[in-house]
Amino acid sequence: MKIHPAILVTKPTDLIIQISDLIEVTKDFDIDIIDWQRTNTSTISVEQALEIKGELNLHFDLMCDHVLDKISLLVKEPRVKSIIITLDTLDDISEAFDIIHHHGKRAGLSINPDKKLFEFSVYLNDIDILQIFSIEPGAQGQPFLEERLELTNQVKEMGFKGQIEIDGGVNKKTIPILKQYPIDILSVGSALSKATNPQETFLDLQKLISD
């Protein structure tokens, strides 16, 4: 199990600050891009996010009604390692996965809290990452939805061989719970972005995972 800092910002300068705070302890960053009708929240654009400098491993989470135009930009960037799209996208999901894989990137699917297993199980053989939201997405600091973790056991029982990522509500209190489930990646937002010392907090969380 490893940690990816999740960055959800409305200004490019905040992206730079959050990455600078953690670059000494990790090169992997989840960049949240929000552009959908589900919430009123919106973030920086893909174009703005790609302007960030440095030797980074970027993992994009596209919470967007339309993803194909954004994917066409992301697949050209060598630092982009994975692209996760929402099950709620209005674009063709299979086409999105085909484009992502064609360019040698890892493809993922994110599942909002109102979705059931039968609604996304058809895609399990097509993805490298299943991201399960354990909060209502759209803003950091939302209540932790522990009941959503059972999906991790259910997809494993179905034979899913990709990585499972949990996004939302990850902190010192919830890690002991999360360690009881077959999870590969913890996407950590407000526990890091609101920390007085993000680097120290990252290391503390990583130690909790390892103990």
Order of alpha helices (4+ residues) and beta strands (2+ residues): beta-alpha-beta-alpha-beta-alpha-beta-alpha-beta-alpha-beta-alpha-beta-alpha-beta-alpha-alpha
